[in-house]
Amino acid sequence: MKTLEVEPLTDRRLSVIIVEKEYDDPLLQYENLTGRSQSRSLLELIKKPSIAFSEFLWEICMMHKPDFITEELGMRQKEDLKENAISSLAKKLNVLYYLVDIDEYAKTYLTQTLDEKKELRDKMLKELARLSRRENAFHNNRVGYLIAYAQYLQYEFEEEVKKISGPVRESWIVMGILNHAKEVKKNEVVSIHVSSPNHVEGVEKLLRSLNAEVLHVKVEKKAVSKPLKVEGAESGSQRKSTKLLRPLEYQLVPVIKEEPKKSPYILFFLDTDKHASAFEISIAYDAGFDQVVPYENVSPEDAQRITQDAIFSRKPKDIKHSCFFIGGSDLKKTEEILNTVIHTMTPPFEAPVIIDPHGAYTTAAAIIAKAEHEVNKIGVDGLNDKVVVILAGTGPVGKVSAILCAHLGCKVYITSRTREKAEATAREISKECGIKIEGIQAATQEEVYQAVKDATLIIATGAPGTEIISGETLSKLRERKVIVDVNAVPPMGVSGLKPKDDLKEIAPDMYGIGALIVGDLKYRLEREILADARREGKGVFSYSYALERARRLLEETKAGAPLVSAADIRKTPPIFINP
C-alpha cells in the first residue's frame, strides 16, 4: 500500500490551473445517502463533461500548454474511462493524463472501518425498530439509552465519511499531482487539475500551502432562447406550444475565483556602493517582486536600522513577503552586513536574505557548475582532486570561485601579478573556507604557463579587455583542460576564446567556455534565487545555495510555460453550443 507523504517541489516552480467540473465525482457510496436508487442511476447519465465544458477545457489547454492533466477517479473503474471525454482530449493534444485519488488499498482499508461502524449502527437501529413496536416502548430507559447510542454512532459514522471523502482524499489528490510534477524535468511545471466542486477549496488550499501557484477556474452556463419567426397569426395555445419548442443556446462563460488580496512582496536592496545596481533592481522585478527599495552606501550600522524598520512594520504573517538583498563591490563589508541583518531578525520576525556582492556569488557559482557539468564530456572524471588555477583571482569572482572549488576537493591556486598580493589573498580565502589555497605570481606568459600546465580547470577572472593567456602559451599546454573566461570585452582574457564559445576546442585538448555562456547561466541563476527567496519566505541564500541551484538549472532541459493569469482567462471568449 502506498504511503501518504505530501511534500512540496523544492527545486522547481509548480503552477496548477484547477478547472471546476460541472458535477461531483464521489469516492464513497455513503456520500450519496438520499434519493431512490433508480434516481441515482439516472443521475449518472448526466455526470459527464458537457460539450461546452470540453470545448472550454480544450481552449485552456491550447492556450497554456500544460505538462499534464489530472482528474479524480472517484467510484468509477479505470477500464470504464477509455472513452472519457477528458482523457480523450488529453490524447488528442498529446498531453499526459493521470487519475489521482486515494490508493485502492488505502480506500479498501478505510471503507472496511466505515462498514464496521455502519454495521454496528444498523444493529442499533434494528433493535430500536423491534422495541418501538411494543406499547410505551419509548418511555423505557433501555430504548432511551439505545437512541442516544445510535445517535452517537451515526454522528461518528458521518464524521468519518466527511474526513475520508474530504481532507484525506484531498491530500491523496494533491500528492498525486505533486508526484507527477516531480517526473517533469522542467524548471517551471504547469498542470491542469479537473476537480469536483466539493474538493476545489481543499485542494487549492493544500497546494498553496505547499508553495504551488494556483488559479481556480469555473465555468458558468446560461441558457438563451432564440425566438422563432412564425408566419401568420397564432392562437394562445399555439403561442404556448411555440415557446416550448424554441431552441436553446447554451453560453459558457469563464469565471475566475480571485485570491484574497495579499500584502505586496518587497525587496530591500542594501548596496555598499555609491549607486545601487540597476541590474539587480531590474532582475528583482523580473523575479516577481512588487516593489524594490534600494539603499546606497550602506554600512553595517545602517543595515541594522533598515532591517528593524522593515520587519517591525509588518505583521508576522506578512514578514515572509519581505526580502533583503545585499550587494556591492566590497566583499568584506557585504558579509558584515549579512551578519548584521541575520542577527537583527528574531522569530517570528524573520525574512529571507540573499547575498550576492556585485554578482560575484552567482557568477562564481555559474562558472563552477558549468565547468563541473562539462568536464565529463571531455573524458575527465569530475573535478574532485583535480588542480584548479584561477588567473587574476584576487577579485570577488576569483575569491568565491576558489572557495567553491576548495569545497569540491580541488587543489586550488590563485594568481596575481605580484607574489605578495597572490599570497595575501590566498591566506584570506584559506581562513574563510578552512582549506589551504596557494597563491602564486603570474606576471609573464612563462609564469602563466608554469601556473596552469598541470591544471584541469583554468578560470580567467581578469579585468575587461586584458589578455591573460596568449595563443603561444595555449599551444604549449598538454593534457585536456577546460578553460573559462569571464571577460567579454576585446581583447579576450584567453586568446581565441570567444564569448559565445560553449566547450569549443580552441587549441588541441583545450576546451573553452566564453563569458556570454557563463553570463547567461548567471542571469538565470540570480533570477531563480530571487524567485526562490520570494516563494520560500525564509532562509539565507549565499554562494553554497547558488552552486546547488546552478547545478539544477543545468540539469533541466528547457523552461516551462508560465501560469495562465486571471486576465488571460477572462480574454477567453464565451463558447456557444447548440444542442
SULRA-V335645 format. One record per residue. N is the residue number from 0. NEAR is the number of other ideal C-beta (glycine too) atoms within 12 Angstrom. D_LAST is the distance of its C-alpha to the last C-alpha in Angstrom with 1 decimal. Layout:
BEGIN
n->N near->NEAR d_last->D_LAST
n->N near->NEAR d_last->D_LAST
END
This chain:
BEGIN
n->0 near->13 d_last->45.2
n->1 near->19 d_last->43.9
n->2 near->13 d_last->45.5
n->3 near->26 d_last->43.5
n->4 near->16 d_last->44.9
n->5 near->27 d_last->42.8
n->6 near->22 d_last->44.5
n->7 near->26 d_last->43.4
n->8 near->34 d_last->43.3
n->9 near->21 d_last->46.7
n->10 near->28 d_last->46.9
n->11 near->33 d_last->43.6
n->12 near->37 d_last->40.9
n->13 near->38 d_last->37.6
n->14 near->36 d_last->34.5
n->15 near->45 d_last->31.5
n->16 near->50 d_last->28.1
n->17 near->45 d_last->26.7
n->18 near->46 d_last->22.9
n->19 near->37 d_last->22.1
n->20 near->33 d_last->19.6
n->21 near->29 d_last->17.1
n->22 near->23 d_last->19.3
n->23 near->25 d_last->22.9
n->24 near->35 d_last->24.3
n->25 near->31 d_last->27.6
n->26 near->37 d_last->30.7
n->27 near->33 d_last->32.7
n->28 near->18 d_last->32.0
n->29 near->27 d_last->34.2
n->30 near->27 d_last->31.7
n->31 near->25 d_last->29.6
n->32 near->17 d_last->32.4
n->33 near->10 d_last->30.7
n->34 near->13 d_last->28.5
n->35 near->11 d_last->28.9
n->36 near->13 d_last->28.5
n->37 near->10 d_last->25.9
n->38 near->13 d_last->23.8
n->39 near->19 d_last->24.2
n->40 near->13 d_last->23.2
n->41 near->12 d_last->20.0
n->42 near->18 d_last->19.3
n->43 near->21 d_last->19.6
n->44 near->11 d_last->16.3
n->45 near->16 d_last->14.5
n->46 near->26 d_last->17.1
n->47 near->22 d_last->15.2
n->48 near->30 d_last->14.1
n->49 near->23 d_last->10.4
n->50 near->21 d_last->9.0
n->51 near->30 d_last->9.9
n->52 near->33 d_last->13.3
n->53 near->30 d_last->14.0
n->54 near->27 d_last->13.6
n->55 near->42 d_last->15.9
n->56 near->43 d_last->18.3
n->57 near->29 d_last->18.5
n->58 near->29 d_last->19.5
n->59 near->40 d_last->22.1
n->60 near->34 d_last->23.5
n->61 near->20 d_last->23.8
n->62 near->26 d_last->25.5
n->63 near->33 d_last->27.9
n->64 near->26 d_last->28.7
n->65 near->44 d_last->29.3
n->66 near->39 d_last->32.0
n->67 near->37 d_last->30.0
n->68 near->42 d_last->27.1
n->69 near->39 d_last->27.8
n->70 near->41 d_last->25.9
n->71 near->42 d_last->27.3
n->72 near->32 d_last->27.9
n->73 near->35 d_last->28.2
n->74 near->28 d_last->28.6
n->75 near->23 d_last->26.7
n->76 near->12 d_last->28.8
n->77 near->17 d_last->29.0
n->78 near->10 d_last->28.6
n->79 near->16 d_last->25.2
n->80 near->25 d_last->23.9
n->81 near->14 d_last->24.2
n->82 near->14 d_last->20.5
n->83 near->28 d_last->19.7
n->84 near->29 d_last->17.0
n->85 near->40 d_last->19.6
n->86 near->29 d_last->22.5
n->87 near->21 d_last->20.7
n->88 near->31 d_last->19.9
n->89 near->29 d_last->23.6
n->90 near->18 d_last->24.7
n->91 near->17 d_last->23.0
n->92 near->26 d_last->24.6
n->93 near->15 d_last->27.9
n->94 near->30 d_last->28.1
n->95 near->23 d_last->29.9
n->96 near->33 d_last->27.9
n->97 near->33 d_last->29.8
n->98 near->33 d_last->29.4
n->99 near->39 d_last->31.6
n->100 near->39 d_last->32.8
n->101 near->36 d_last->36.0
n->102 near->26 d_last->38.0
n->103 near->19 d_last->37.9
n->104 near->15 d_last->41.6
n->105 near->23 d_last->41.6
n->106 near->27 d_last->38.7
n->107 near->16 d_last->40.7
n->108 near->19 d_last->43.8
n->109 near->28 d_last->42.0
n->110 near->26 d_last->40.3
n->111 near->17 d_last->43.7
n->112 near->23 d_last->45.2
n->113 near->31 d_last->42.5
n->114 near->20 d_last->43.0
n->115 near->18 d_last->46.7
n->116 near->27 d_last->46.1
n->117 near->26 d_last->43.7
n->118 near->16 d_last->46.3
n->119 near->21 d_last->49.0
n->120 near->28 d_last->47.0
n->121 near->18 d_last->46.1
n->122 near->18 d_last->49.8
n->123 near->28 d_last->50.6
n->124 near->22 d_last->48.0
n->125 near->16 d_last->49.3
n->126 near->24 d_last->52.9
n->127 near->28 d_last->51.9
n->128 near->17 d_last->50.3
n->129 near->15 d_last->53.5
n->130 near->24 d_last->55.7
n->131 near->20 d_last->53.7
n->132 near->13 d_last->54.6
n->133 near->15 d_last->58.3
n->134 near->10 d_last->59.8
n->135 near->11 d_last->60.1
n->136 near->19 d_last->58.3
n->137 near->17 d_last->56.7
n->138 near->13 d_last->60.1
n->139 near->17 d_last->61.2
n->140 near->13 d_last->61.7
n->141 near->19 d_last->60.2
n->142 near->24 d_last->56.9
n->143 near->16 d_last->56.8
n->144 near->17 d_last->57.3
n->145 near->26 d_last->54.6
n->146 near->24 d_last->52.0
n->147 near->16 d_last->52.8
n->148 near->21 d_last->52.7
n->149 near->28 d_last->49.4
n->150 near->18 d_last->47.9
n->151 near->18 d_last->49.2
n->152 near->27 d_last->47.7
n->153 near->24 d_last->44.3
n->154 near->16 d_last->44.4
n->155 near->22 d_last->45.6
n->156 near->29 d_last->42.8
n->157 near->23 d_last->40.0
n->158 near->18 d_last->41.6
n->159 near->28 d_last->41.7
n->160 near->31 d_last->38.0
n->161 near->22 d_last->37.2
n->162 near->22 d_last->39.4
n->163 near->33 d_last->38.1
n->164 near->38 d_last->34.4
n->165 near->28 d_last->35.1
n->166 near->25 d_last->37.8
n->167 near->32 d_last->38.8
n->168 near->40 d_last->35.3
n->169 near->37 d_last->34.6
n->170 near->34 d_last->38.0
n->171 near->39 d_last->37.1
n->172 near->45 d_last->33.7
n->173 near->43 d_last->35.6
n->174 near->32 d_last->38.3
n->175 near->36 d_last->35.7
n->176 near->49 d_last->34.3
n->177 near->37 d_last->37.9
n->178 near->28 d_last->39.2
n->179 near->31 d_last->36.5
n->180 near->42 d_last->37.3
n->181 near->23 d_last->41.0
n->182 near->18 d_last->40.2
n->183 near->32 d_last->39.0
n->184 near->20 d_last->42.1
n->185 near->30 d_last->41.1
n->186 near->32 d_last->42.6
n->187 near->34 d_last->39.2
n->188 near->37 d_last->36.6
n->189 near->37 d_last->32.9
n->190 near->53 d_last->30.5
n->191 near->47 d_last->27.1
n->192 near->47 d_last->26.9
n->193 near->49 d_last->23.6
n->194 near->43 d_last->24.9
n->195 near->35 d_last->24.3
n->196 near->24 d_last->24.5
n->197 near->26 d_last->27.8
n->198 near->41 d_last->29.4
n->199 near->30 d_last->28.6
n->200 near->22 d_last->31.7
n->201 near->30 d_last->34.1
n->202 near->44 d_last->33.0
n->203 near->33 d_last->33.1
n->204 near->23 d_last->36.5
n->205 near->34 d_last->38.0
n->206 near->38 d_last->36.9
n->207 near->25 d_last->38.4
n->208 near->19 d_last->41.6
n->209 near->28 d_last->41.9
n->210 near->29 d_last->41.8
n->211 near->35 d_last->38.3
n->212 near->34 d_last->36.3
n->213 near->37 d_last->33.1
n->214 near->38 d_last->30.0
n->215 near->34 d_last->27.5
n->216 near->40 d_last->24.0
n->217 near->31 d_last->21.2
n->218 near->35 d_last->17.8
n->219 near->21 d_last->16.8
n->220 near->25 d_last->13.4
n->221 near->18 d_last->13.4
n->222 near->18 d_last->11.1
n->223 near->18 d_last->12.0
n->224 near->16 d_last->12.0
n->225 near->17 d_last->12.7
n->226 near->14 d_last->15.7
n->227 near->17 d_last->16.1
n->228 near->9 d_last->19.5
n->229 near->15 d_last->21.4
n->230 near->8 d_last->24.6
n->231 near->9 d_last->27.7
n->232 near->8 d_last->28.6
n->233 near->15 d_last->26.7
n->234 near->11 d_last->28.2
n->235 near->10 d_last->27.3
n->236 near->10 d_last->25.5
n->237 near->16 d_last->23.6
n->238 near->17 d_last->22.5
n->239 near->12 d_last->21.4
n->240 near->14 d_last->19.4
n->241 near->20 d_last->17.8
n->242 near->18 d_last->16.9
n->243 near->13 d_last->15.1
n->244 near->15 d_last->13.0
n->245 near->18 d_last->12.0
n->246 near->18 d_last->8.3
n->247 near->21 d_last->7.5
n->248 near->20 d_last->7.3
n->249 near->27 d_last->8.2
n->250 near->23 d_last->11.4
n->251 near->34 d_last->13.2
n->252 near->22 d_last->17.0
n->253 near->35 d_last->19.7
n->254 near->22 d_last->22.5
n->255 near->26 d_last->25.9
n->256 near->25 d_last->28.3
n->257 near->17 d_last->31.6
n->258 near->15 d_last->34.8
n->259 near->9 d_last->37.7
n->260 near->9 d_last->40.1
n->261 near->18 d_last->42.7
n->262 near->19 d_last->46.2
n->263 near->18 d_last->46.6
n->264 near->30 d_last->47.9
n->265 near->33 d_last->51.4
n->266 near->41 d_last->53.7
n->267 near->42 d_last->57.4
n->268 near->42 d_last->59.0
n->269 near->46 d_last->62.7
n->270 near->40 d_last->64.5
n->271 near->33 d_last->68.2
n->272 near->26 d_last->68.5
n->273 near->14 d_last->69.3
n->274 near->18 d_last->65.8
n->275 near->28 d_last->62.7
n->276 near->29 d_last->60.9
n->277 near->17 d_last->58.0
n->278 near->29 d_last->56.6
n->279 near->39 d_last->56.1
n->280 near->27 d_last->54.7
n->281 near->20 d_last->52.1
n->282 near->31 d_last->51.1
n->283 near->36 d_last->50.8
n->284 near->23 d_last->48.2
n->285 near->20 d_last->46.3
n->286 near->31 d_last->46.4
n->287 near->27 d_last->44.5
n->288 near->33 d_last->47.3
n->289 near->19 d_last->46.6
n->290 near->21 d_last->50.3
n->291 near->34 d_last->53.4
n->292 near->27 d_last->56.8
n->293 near->31 d_last->59.6
n->294 near->34 d_last->63.2
n->295 near->21 d_last->66.1
n->296 near->20 d_last->69.6
n->297 near->36 d_last->68.6
n->298 near->21 d_last->71.4
n->299 near->26 d_last->71.2
n->300 near->17 d_last->72.5
n->301 near->26 d_last->69.7
n->302 near->38 d_last->67.1
n->303 near->24 d_last->68.1
n->304 near->21 d_last->67.7
n->305 near->34 d_last->64.3
n->306 near->36 d_last->63.0
n->307 near->23 d_last->64.1
n->308 near->20 d_last->62.6
n->309 near->33 d_last->59.2
n->310 near->33 d_last->58.8
n->311 near->21 d_last->60.3
n->312 near->20 d_last->58.2
n->313 near->26 d_last->55.0
n->314 near->15 d_last->53.9
n->315 near->20 d_last->54.3
n->316 near->14 d_last->50.6
n->317 near->22 d_last->50.2
n->318 near->28 d_last->53.2
n->319 near->28 d_last->51.0
n->320 near->32 d_last->49.4
n->321 near->41 d_last->52.8
n->322 near->47 d_last->54.3
n->323 near->47 d_last->57.8
n->324 near->50 d_last->58.3
n->325 near->48 d_last->62.0
n->326 near->45 d_last->63.1
n->327 near->38 d_last->66.0
n->328 near->22 d_last->68.7
n->329 near->25 d_last->71.1
n->330 near->34 d_last->70.2
n->331 near->19 d_last->72.7
n->332 near->29 d_last->71.8
n->333 near->38 d_last->68.0
n->334 near->32 d_last->68.9
n->335 near->26 d_last->71.0
n->336 near->40 d_last->68.1
n->337 near->35 d_last->65.8
n->338 near->22 d_last->68.2
n->339 near->28 d_last->68.6
n->340 near->39 d_last->64.9
n->341 near->29 d_last->64.4
n->342 near->18 d_last->67.4
n->343 near->28 d_last->66.4
n->344 near->32 d_last->63.1
n->345 near->16 d_last->63.4
n->346 near->10 d_last->60.7
n->347 near->17 d_last->58.2
n->348 near->24 d_last->58.6
n->349 near->29 d_last->57.9
n->350 near->41 d_last->55.8
n->351 near->37 d_last->55.3
n->352 near->42 d_last->58.1
n->353 near->48 d_last->57.9
n->354 near->46 d_last->61.2
n->355 near->48 d_last->61.2
n->356 near->39 d_last->64.4
n->357 near->31 d_last->64.0
n->358 near->39 d_last->61.2
n->359 near->38 d_last->63.9
n->360 near->43 d_last->62.2
n->361 near->47 d_last->58.9
n->362 near->41 d_last->60.7
n->363 near->47 d_last->63.1
n->364 near->45 d_last->60.3
n->365 near->46 d_last->58.4
n->366 near->50 d_last->61.6
n->367 near->47 d_last->62.4
n->368 near->39 d_last->58.9
n->369 near->44 d_last->58.5
n->370 near->48 d_last->61.9
n->371 near->38 d_last->61.3
n->372 near->33 d_last->58.0
n->373 near->33 d_last->59.6
n->374 near->33 d_last->63.0
n->375 near->20 d_last->61.9
n->376 near->20 d_last->60.5
n->377 near->26 d_last->64.1
n->378 near->15 d_last->65.5
n->379 near->26 d_last->66.8
n->380 near->14 d_last->66.1
n->381 near->22 d_last->65.0
n->382 near->35 d_last->67.1
n->383 near->20 d_last->68.8
n->384 near->16 d_last->72.6
n->385 near->30 d_last->72.3
n->386 near->29 d_last->74.3
n->387 near->45 d_last->72.4
n->388 near->45 d_last->74.1
n->389 near->54 d_last->72.8
n->390 near->48 d_last->74.6
n->391 near->43 d_last->75.4
n->392 near->47 d_last->73.8
n->393 near->37 d_last->75.4
n->394 near->36 d_last->72.5
n->395 near->38 d_last->69.5
n->396 near->45 d_last->67.3
n->397 near->46 d_last->70.2
n->398 near->43 d_last->71.2
n->399 near->46 d_last->67.8
n->400 near->52 d_last->67.4
n->401 near->48 d_last->70.7
n->402 near->41 d_last->69.7
n->403 near->46 d_last->66.5
n->404 near->46 d_last->68.3
n->405 near->34 d_last->71.1
n->406 near->28 d_last->68.6
n->407 near->30 d_last->67.2
n->408 near->18 d_last->70.7
n->409 near->35 d_last->71.7
n->410 near->25 d_last->75.3
n->411 near->43 d_last->74.8
n->412 near->43 d_last->77.1
n->413 near->49 d_last->76.7
n->414 near->44 d_last->78.7
n->415 near->33 d_last->80.2
n->416 near->24 d_last->82.8
n->417 near->18 d_last->85.3
n->418 near->21 d_last->86.2
n->419 near->16 d_last->86.6
n->420 near->24 d_last->83.1
n->421 near->34 d_last->81.5
n->422 near->23 d_last->83.4
n->423 near->19 d_last->82.8
n->424 near->37 d_last->79.1
n->425 near->34 d_last->79.1
n->426 near->21 d_last->80.9
n->427 near->25 d_last->78.5
n->428 near->37 d_last->75.5
n->429 near->23 d_last->77.3
n->430 near->17 d_last->77.8
n->431 near->24 d_last->74.1
n->432 near->26 d_last->72.7
n->433 near->11 d_last->75.7
n->434 near->21 d_last->76.1
n->435 near->20 d_last->78.8
n->436 near->39 d_last->77.9
n->437 near->29 d_last->80.5
n->438 near->35 d_last->81.2
n->439 near->34 d_last->82.9
n->440 near->27 d_last->84.1
n->441 near->36 d_last->82.4
n->442 near->21 d_last->83.9
n->443 near->17 d_last->84.6
n->444 near->23 d_last->82.7
n->445 near->16 d_last->85.1
n->446 near->25 d_last->84.4
n->447 near->37 d_last->80.6
n->448 near->26 d_last->81.1
n->449 near->21 d_last->83.1
n->450 near->39 d_last->80.5
n->451 near->40 d_last->77.5
n->452 near->24 d_last->78.9
n->453 near->20 d_last->78.1
n->454 near->41 d_last->74.8
n->455 near->40 d_last->71.4
n->456 near->46 d_last->69.5
n->457 near->54 d_last->70.8
n->458 near->54 d_last->69.2
n->459 near->49 d_last->70.4
n->460 near->38 d_last->69.9
n->461 near->36 d_last->72.3
n->462 near->22 d_last->72.2
n->463 near->21 d_last->70.0
n->464 near->14 d_last->71.7
n->465 near->24 d_last->74.3
n->466 near->28 d_last->74.8
n->467 near->43 d_last->75.8
n->468 near->45 d_last->75.8
n->469 near->26 d_last->77.2
n->470 near->19 d_last->76.3
n->471 near->17 d_last->79.8
n->472 near->31 d_last->79.3
n->473 near->35 d_last->76.0
n->474 near->18 d_last->77.7
n->475 near->21 d_last->80.3
n->476 near->34 d_last->77.8
n->477 near->16 d_last->77.1
n->478 near->22 d_last->74.7
n->479 near->26 d_last->71.0
n->480 near->41 d_last->70.0
n->481 near->47 d_last->66.9
n->482 near->50 d_last->67.8
n->483 near->59 d_last->65.7
n->484 near->49 d_last->66.4
n->485 near->47 d_last->65.0
n->486 near->36 d_last->66.6
n->487 near->28 d_last->64.3
n->488 near->17 d_last->67.0
n->489 near->16 d_last->69.3
n->490 near->24 d_last->71.6
n->491 near->36 d_last->69.6
n->492 near->42 d_last->71.1
n->493 near->44 d_last->71.2
n->494 near->29 d_last->72.3
n->495 near->27 d_last->69.6
n->496 near->43 d_last->66.8
n->497 near->23 d_last->64.1
n->498 near->27 d_last->61.6
n->499 near->19 d_last->58.6
n->500 near->28 d_last->60.3
n->501 near->27 d_last->58.5
n->502 near->28 d_last->61.0
n->503 near->25 d_last->62.6
n->504 near->21 d_last->65.9
n->505 near->30 d_last->68.2
n->506 near->27 d_last->71.4
n->507 near->16 d_last->72.1
n->508 near->21 d_last->70.5
n->509 near->37 d_last->69.7
n->510 near->38 d_last->66.0
n->511 near->40 d_last->65.0
n->512 near->46 d_last->62.2
n->513 near->32 d_last->62.0
n->514 near->38 d_last->61.7
n->515 near->25 d_last->58.2
n->516 near->34 d_last->56.8
n->517 near->46 d_last->58.4
n->518 near->28 d_last->57.2
n->519 near->25 d_last->53.5
n->520 near->40 d_last->53.7
n->521 near->38 d_last->55.6
n->522 near->26 d_last->53.1
n->523 near->33 d_last->50.2
n->524 near->43 d_last->52.4
n->525 near->42 d_last->53.3
n->526 near->36 d_last->49.7
n->527 near->40 d_last->48.7
n->528 near->45 d_last->51.6
n->529 near->40 d_last->50.7
n->530 near->35 d_last->47.1
n->531 near->34 d_last->48.4
n->532 near->39 d_last->50.8
n->533 near->38 d_last->48.2
n->534 near->34 d_last->45.9
n->535 near->30 d_last->48.7
n->536 near->27 d_last->50.4
n->537 near->26 d_last->53.8
n->538 near->25 d_last->56.3
n->539 near->31 d_last->58.8
n->540 near->38 d_last->57.6
n->541 near->33 d_last->60.7
n->542 near->44 d_last->61.6
n->543 near->25 d_last->61.2
n->544 near->32 d_last->57.6
n->545 near->43 d_last->57.1
n->546 near->37 d_last->58.4
n->547 near->26 d_last->56.0
n->548 near->39 d_last->53.1
n->549 near->38 d_last->54.1
n->550 near->26 d_last->54.3
n->551 near->28 d_last->50.7
n->552 near->37 d_last->49.6
n->553 near->31 d_last->51.3
n->554 near->18 d_last->49.7
n->555 near->25 d_last->46.2
n->556 near->11 d_last->44.8
n->557 near->15 d_last->42.6
n->558 near->21 d_last->41.1
n->559 near->27 d_last->37.6
n->560 near->26 d_last->34.9
n->561 near->23 d_last->35.2
n->562 near->32 d_last->32.9
n->563 near->34 d_last->30.1
n->564 near->20 d_last->31.1
n->565 near->21 d_last->29.3
n->566 near->13 d_last->29.6
n->567 near->20 d_last->27.9
n->568 near->29 d_last->24.8
n->569 near->17 d_last->24.7
n->570 near->16 d_last->24.7
n->571 near->30 d_last->21.4
n->572 near->15 d_last->19.1
n->573 near->23 d_last->16.0
n->574 near->27 d_last->12.8
n->575 near->22 d_last->9.8
n->576 near->24 d_last->6.3
n->577 near->15 d_last->3.8
n->578 near->13 d_last->0.0
END
